[in-house]
Amino acid sequence: MSTSVSASAAAAAAALPRPLTRRRSPPASRVPAVSRRRFGSKPLLLSSFAPSPIHPAAAMATDGAAPAASGAGSKKNLLIFDAEEDLAVSLAKYTAELSAKFAAERGAFTAVLSGGSLIKALRKLTEPPYLESVDWSKWHVFWVDERVVPKDHEDSNYKLALDGFLSKVPVPTGQVYAINDALSAEGAAEDYETCLKQLVKNGVIAMSSATGFPRFDLMLLGMGPDGHIASLFPGHPLVNENQKWVTFIKDSPKPPPERITFTFPVINSSAYIAMVVTGTGKAGAVQKALSDNQTSSDLLPVEMAVLQDGEFTWFTDKEAVSMLQNK
């Protein structure tokens, strides 16, 4: 289903290259206003979000201006569903409409996946009407993190996505960017970053004028009970990495120990993030991330995910927000 990342990048549709500019990402800060909505059996319409317009990268001039204040142009939404089935229906509509938006604006849709229960939540995209109506030829699929194991290993996020999602939709093989599992963790991270830079040059991935990091159209993320996202864990030095696009970890507190992961500057440069979190086991981390009594000390990784200029939407169920007041 995938080719090597380097070969896939080389085969991507070419466009005029744009210069890459690395800038130090500003520290994460809190975005206090979160729009909350509760949903029962009625599916959510994307238009009810009233999303802020996101301009295509081609219209953005990457000049020497300083990065915008963290979260200055961002919007947050909290969606609460009575049933996981309703969440999956809403997530499919949300993703399909963003796919159509970016395919029309840029001629490509860059979607970043995570592992865990997120893949199951995407199942409605593999069914009518989306199986037929989505222009899958415009999709380019990436992973926010990956375990450094063979692609057919049970711990592989690629295998999880292939079995539960990608094998059921016609995304072109050359537009699925799995890691090179023949390399070391460090080598795989460097190879993946090289692939991303080539795709930025080719115009497949947009570039953030605010941060100088790649701007993915949509990241579909999950969160662990400890508040980790991607392979960025509480208290680990990697949460402070602000130069690399992709880095590696050899001492993950959650097995397997060796992984690669996007860094926060890349995550926080996204146009849209859907954070899919369900179950009582994650209620504590949700409460810390979304409560009105927040401090800047001892932030969980999920609290450090603050978009520079985009829209961040929590897709949750009643159990996940059970510790929130005024939910």
N, C-alpha and C positions, 0 to 999 in steps of 0.2 A: 504493500500500500504506500510505502514511502521510498524515496531514494536518499542517497547521502545528502546532507544539508548543502555541502559545497556544490554538488552537481545540480541540485534543485535550484539553487540561487542563480547559477550560471545560465540555466534554461529559462528563467523567468523573463517575461516580456520586458525588453529594454526601453528605457526612456533616458532623457538627458540627465546625466548625473548631477547631483547637488553636493556641494562641499559638506563634509561632516565637521561639526563644531562641538567639541567637548566642553562642557561647563560644569562647574561644581554645583550640585543640587542644593537648594536651601534646605534647612532642617524642617522636619515635619512639624505641622501645627494643627490645632484642632479647628474644625468647622462646626460652629455651634448649632446652626439651624438645620434641622433634619425634618423633612416633610414626611408625616406618617399617614399611612392609609391601611385600612383593614378590609379584607375581602373574604366573602363566604364562597358560595358556589358559583357566583357570577364571574366569568373570566375578565381579567383586566385588559383594557384597551391601552395601547401604547400612548395614544394621544392624551390620555388622562394625566401623563407625566408632565406635559408641557415642557419637553426637553429644550435646553438652550441650544441654539444653532451652533454647529461645529463646522468650520470652514475647511475645505480640502487643503492639503499641504501645499499644493501648487500655488495657492493664493497667498501663502504666508511667506513673508520676507524674513530670512534668518540673518538679522543684522547684529550689530554689536551691543544691542540693548541688554541690560541686566535682566536676569530671570524675574518673572512676576512673583509677587509674594505667594507663599504656599497656600493653595486653595483659594486664591483671589477670585478666579472666575469659575469656581466649581459649584455644583449643586448636589445635595444629598436627598435621597428618598428612602423611606422605610416602608416596605410592603409586608403585610402580615396576612397569611392565608390560613383558613380553618383546616384545609386538607392539602396534603402533598400533591394530589392530583391537580388541584387548582393552581398550585405553584408551577407545576410542569407546563400546564396549558399557557399560563401567562408568560413564562420564560421563553417558550417557543415563539409566541407572537412577538415579544420584545426583540428576540434575536433575529427573526425573519424580517422585521421592519427595518432594523439597523442594517442588515445585509442588503436590502433593496436600496436604502439611502446611500450607503457608501459605494455600492456597485454603480449607481447612477452618477455619483459625484466624482469618483476617482477611477472607476473601472476595475476596482479590486476591493475585496473585503478581507481584512486581516483579523482573524479570530484566534485568541489565545486560550487554551484549555488548561485546566488543572486536573488532579486525580480525584480519588475518593468518590463520594456520592454525587458529585457534580455531573458525571457522565450519565447516570441514571436520570437525573433531572432534565436532561436534554432529549429524552426519548421521543417526545411529541414531534420533534423536528424530523424524525424518520418516518412519520405517518402522514397521510393526507390531512390537510391540503398542502403542507409545506414540502413534502417529498417532491411534488410536482411543481409547485409555484416558486420555490426558492431557486435562484440562479446559482447553482452549486459550482459552476465553472469559474465564478469570480472569487470563490473562497480560497484563502491561503491560511493554513492551520499550523499553529505553533503551540509549544508547551511552556507554561510559566516556570515549571521545574520538571526535572526528570531524574529518576534513579539510574545510576550508572550500572545497569544490568543488561543482559541480552534482551532484544526486543520481544522475544517470545517468553520471557520470564514473567512469573505471576506478579512480581513487584513493579513491572514496567507500566508507567502511565500511558505510554504509547499503546501497549497491548490492551489496556483497559478501555481506552478510547476507540481502538480499532474494533474490538469485540462488541462494544455497546453502542457505538455511534458511527464511526467512519466507514465501517464495512457495509452500512445500510444506506448511505447517501453517496451520490456520484461526484465527490470532490476529486479532481484530477490527481493522480498519484504523485506527479511532480510538484504539487502544491501542498503537500503534507510534509512538514519539516521535522522529522524525528532526529534525535541525536545520533552521532556516530558511536555505536556501542562497542567498537573495536578499540577506542581510545581510552586513556586514563581519564579520571574526573577532570583534572586540569586541562588536558588536551581536548576533551569533549566540550568544555566550556569555551575555550578559545575558538574552537571550530564553529560552534554555534554563533558566537558573536561575529565571527568573520562572515558567516552566512547572512546574518541580519544586516550587516553593513553593505553587503553586495545588493541585497534587496532594497535597501534605502536608495542606493545609487540607481537601481533600475526603476525606481518609482513605485515599487510594489508596497513598501512600507512608507508611511508618511514620516515626516520629521517635525518635532515640536519646535516652533520658533521661540517658545518661552524657556525651554530647558536645554535644547541642543541634544536631546535624547530621542530615540525612535518613539513614534506616537501610533500605537496600535489602535485599531478602530474599536474593538471590544475585547475585554478580558473577562472570561467566565471563571470565577474563582470560588473556592471553598475556604473554610477556616477550620482549624483543629480546635479541640476543647481547650488547649492552652493558649489560644489566640494566634497561633502561627498561620501564616499564609505563604504560598509557594514553599520553598525550603528555607525560609527566614524565621528562625526560632527565637523565643524570648531569651534575652540575655546573651545571645550569640554575637560575636564581633561582626558577622556579615551584615547585620541590620544597619551598620554604619557605612557600608561600602557606597561611595558616591561618585566613583569614576568609571568603573567597568559597567558594561551592559549586562553581561552574563558572568557569573562567578561559580565557584565550586565549593563544596563542603565535604570533608572526609570524616567528620565526627558528629554526624547528625544524631540528636538525642532520640530520634525515632528511626527504627531500622527501615531500609538498609542505610548504612552510614555514609556511603559515597553518593553524591548527587550533584547536579548542576541546577542553577536557579537564576531567574531574572533578579536584578537588583531593584531597590526602591525607586531610584530615579527613572527607571524604565516603567515600572508599574504606575508610578504617579504621573507619568506623561500621557497616559491613555486618554482617549476621547470618552470612552464609556467603560465602566466596570459594573458587572453584575456579581454581587457577593451572595452566594446561595448557602444559607445556613439553617439547618433544621435540627430539632431534637433537644431534649432537656440537658443533655451532656454538654452543650455549648452555651447554655443560658448564662453562666457566669461571665464568660468572655464577652458575650453580647451586651450584658449589663454594663460591664466596664467600658466597652467601646461606645455605647450609645446613651449612657446615663447623663443627666444634666450636671452631675458633680464630677467633672473631669479635671485631672491635673496633668501637667506636662512631664512629671517625673514617673519613671518606671512604666513607660508606655508598652503595651503589647504590640507585636508586629502589626496586627490588624488596625490598630489605632494610628500607625505610621503610614497607612495607605490613604493619602490625601491627594486628590487630583489637583494638578496645577490649573487646568482649564478643561473641565469636562463634567460628566454626570455620573455619580456613584449611587447605585441602587441596591439596597438590601432586599433580597427575596427570602422571607423567613416564614416560619409557622408559629402557632401559639406557644408551643413548648420552648422554642428558642428564645422567645421574648418574655418568658414567664416571670423573670426577675426584674423586668423593667417596670417602673412606676408610670402611671398614666398611659399605659399601652392601649 
